[in-house]
Amino acid sequence: MKILIMGGTRYFGRRLVHKLLEANHEVTVLSRGNVQDDFGPRVERLKAHRGDEVAMGAALAGRSFDVVVDQVCMTAKDAELSVKLFSGKISYYLMTSTMSVYDWGANLPESAFEAKAYQPRKATNPAEAYAEGKRAAEHVFAIQAAFPVSFARFPVVVGEDDYTERLLGQVRAIKNGDEIYYPNVEAEFSFITSEDAARALLWLLENRKTGPYNFAAADAFALKDLIQKIENITGKSAKLLTQENTSKWSPFGIPSSWYMNVDKAAREGFAASLHEQWLVPLLQSYFLRL
């Protein structure tokens, strides 16, 4: 298949490109060109900013693809541009979405957020702005796209190649004795590895799945268990604040349980690795880097 990856030069987008090459797909990567890749001569590279309609139009002029994988669709405007540029030129579109489309809740199924029925809400902080942007983007595709679309909804993605260093930062903070604020350490959460995220995207596009799919490790756990695992590895006790402190707020600090139900993907043939298989080794590798 001829596949366009938008934003595929790092993290699980990079992993996906390598998997597509291993499967002998014809891959084109569109990015701003700011990150050096290791794809070699088999990949065609296009340069454009995702939100620049003129640059995007010029880069994609006269081209068609079987599949588009959009790693960087963040807003309704981004989605509207894709609908405009790719209508009649592709046969399948895959948007990387997020668990953030869901409000707080445990064991959330895909039906907990219906993209077609989405009603805009005003964001009051950056986290809400991110969630609202993703909801709005899904909504645009759901009501406007003339091509089949799938939404891959991921929780926080972690791995050795995680450039955000959110989980690494928690290991560093506990090791260094820095204060951390968690609103509710009893809240349950889940992750997915960057390897499994790439596998999930590959599974969706090769099987032409449509609609929303949740992908995460199925064994959600309490955040206090994550803290304890880090304490065991570092040999240090976490300095947890009891009073709200925005400057010390953990990136995983949530007020109540928040994780997805992944039964739909499992029934159809995909399952992410369980936390028990990789979380402690990953935390240990982070510790050794510090």
Buried (B, 14 or more C-beta within 10 A) or exposed (E): BBBBBBBBBBBBBBBBBBBBBEEEBBBBBBBBBEBEBEBEEEBBEBEBBBEEBEBBEEBBEEBEBBBBBBBBBBBBBBBBBBBEBBEEBBBBBBBBBBBBBBEEBBEBBBEBBEBEEBEEEEEEEEEEBBBBBBBBBBBBBBEBBEBBBBBBBBBBBBBEBBEEBBBBBBBBBBBEEEEBBBEBBEBBBBBBBBBBBBBBBBBBBBEEBBEBBBBBBBBBBBBBBBBBBBBEBBEBEBBBEEEEEEEBBBBBBBEEBBBBBBEBBEEEEBBBBEBEEBBBEBBBBBBEEE
